[in-house]
Amino acid sequence: MMHLNPYINRLKTQSPGAAESVKKTAEEISEKLDGFTFKEHILGLILGQIQSGKTSHVFGIIAAAADLGFDLFVLLTTDNVYLQEQTFRRAIDVLDTFTVCGENDEIRFMGSGMRKPALIILKKNSRVLQKWLGNLSSSGFCEGRALFIIDDEGDAASLNTKINADDQSAVNARLEAMKKLANSSVYLQVTATPQPLLLQTKESGWKPSFVHYFEPGKGYLGGDFFYPERGSYAIKLTKENELDDIINDQDTVPEGLQSSLLSFLVSGAHIMLTGGKVCNLLIHPSVRIADHEAVANRIGQMLNDILSEIQGKELTKQLKEVWADLQATKPDLADFDAVYKYIQEALSNEEIGIILMNSTGTTDKKYGTGLNIIIGGNSLSRGVTFDGLQTVYYCRRAKTPQADTFWQHCRMFGYDRDPGLMRVFIPPYLHKLFSELNRSNETLLNQIQNHGIDDISLLYPPGVKPTRKNVIDQSALNIIVGGVNFFPFYPKRKLVSTIDELLEDFDDKQEFHVVPLELMLQLVELFESEKASDWPTAAYANCIRVMIQGKQTEGILIVRRNRDIGKETGTLLSPNDRKLGDKYSKDAVLTLYRLTGNQEKGWDGKPLWVPNIKFPSAMNFYKTE
């Protein structure tokens, strides 16, 4: 019996574009497994983008593997009841050539006699895994077979969180035991954030030996849409610390939050007036439950205020401004008068839901229809999807953000979004962080697509960790930052005359200068930021010293004077200078702009130098030895 073709044919009726992508992934994984001897244990990585349809690809891989002769499969989900049940129901619907078993289907599994391929769908929960270790062992089905395990979100929960204590965490121990139940196994880690997997040591037993990346399908909105080099119309910058105003200042209307609410109301009105069924606003204030509750209360107050003031000139003016902003990117936006009337009626009839999603809030599916405002913290990341998510208000901060955690928060990524109505309200610092994470992600994907998984290096802006420390062998971790353009967001005005003298002989009309790395080191050490993590002088200087020790002698210096650039902009470099620096991917590139310091642009009226540095993309950044 064939398994892949029936699955693909069924998928074509639901999503023709996705079907072709899934078929391509399944066939390419089949090629990688074509030489499998059924006497070995191999570990691979399936890499996709956030909310790009990984589950459909996983089912395609399972069906293709069954065509190759594998017949015993375990699919692992995160430790979330709803997600496990959702995955189980989807598998039942689309894999009718399999015996699909849930966590409590041991009798069904034992009685199947393996007459059809068996797929068991389990949460990564220590108790559940221990029970099914016993079921698999006592069944005898593992004898003489290869066990095919697919670990969804394989970078979360599966890894050994006690690696640095010379111990083993419970879930990791259960998964390792499961791999060893059969004579041979294929273990595929599936994720959009592979950082902790790529930083595993070979000795850990959890470093993938190969990687397959699948491109998102048509209509996907991802990092390139929200965080492109030239900026996105979907991004609306807010005050840096507006959360403090929301919680502590009841007399002031938080401008960013107000704008996000009005944008959501206009978008929701359009969607409902044109036959849609859902529009959601996602608010991510912090990880603190008390903050979620405070924000929910403030949202309720603000909605009441909007209703009471909707007939007033000021609020009507604000709504018209928001409507005009959305209409600029959504030309067929519903007529303002119709939108205005719908909003008034929806508020009057209390049709807008306010939903808390955290450990004390709800996780039901109330946000699948109607107009909803969803507020939460960590519950808004991995695996949770929101239909009709058109507006996001994000003000979460972290002292030391983790790249994989923050990237997983990009719940606005996906297919079920109208790009013309999409708006993300975010403070400048977080926008800069996500823009840098997007560039880092692109660089990682370029490495994988061009060079495979060998010698992969991860690069991230200073102050950002690639992942949590407890799953990485810290004794084997080598950290060197490089490959992306970094500049201080809050530069200090310092040693201007000294820098002027050092650069006196460097003509700013000349495209670039080849200089000794010793001079680059001298220049880098002259700059500081008001926030140490924004421009870590010592870290950058150490990177240059490592290059010098590696017998690299020269770098690229770009000098530009009389630049009138505003403070707290999302980017420093001009498009031409960025392209120029990118041409020299094997060199360290230091670009120095002498800004006029114009007061109208947010400075103090005095000139200052601002640096931008990019280390060679081929260097090691975050890497385990």
Secondary structure by P-SEA (a helix, b strand, c coil): cccaaaaaaaaaaccaaaaaaaaaaaaaaaaaaccccccbbbbbbbbbcccccaaaaaaaaaaaaaaacccbbbbbccccaaaaaaaaaaaaacccccccccccaaaaaaacccccbbbbbbcccaaaaaaaaaaaaaacccccbbbbbbbccccccccccccccccccaaaaaaaaaaacccbbbbbbbcccccccccccccccccccbbbbbbbccccccccccccccccccccccccccccccccccccccaaaaaaaaaaaaaaaaaaaacccbbbbbbbccccaaaaaaaaaaaaaaaaaaaaacccaaaaaaaaaaaaaaaacccccccaaaaaaaaaaaaaaccbbbbbbcccccccccccccbbbbbbccccccccccccccbbbbbcccccccaaaaaaaccccccccccccbbbbbcaaaaaaaaaaaaaaaaaaaaaacccccbbbbbbccccccccccccccccbbbbbccbbbbbccccccaaaaaaaaacccccccccccccaaaaaaaaaacccccccccaaaaaaaaaaaaaaacccbbbbbbbccccccccccccccaaaaaaaaaacccbbbbbbbcccccccccccbbbbbbbbbccccccccccc
